[in-house]
């Protein structure tokens, strides 16, 4: 079996009671969980959540 490091980028839209993106990021980093499970051909050995702060205030808001 071959060992590889894969970088996954995840887009997350959130609704939060916080007033700044820094507070949102801090809470996500401290309390959120990302789950990746093994498959028949892939064993997940380690995961880490990498989050960067939003630099563009225009965020896509889906219609309800």
Buried (B, 14 or more C-beta within 10 A) or exposed (E): EEEEEEEEEEEEEEEEEEEEBEEBBEBBEEEEEEEEEEEEEEEEEEEEEEEEEEEEEEEEEEEE
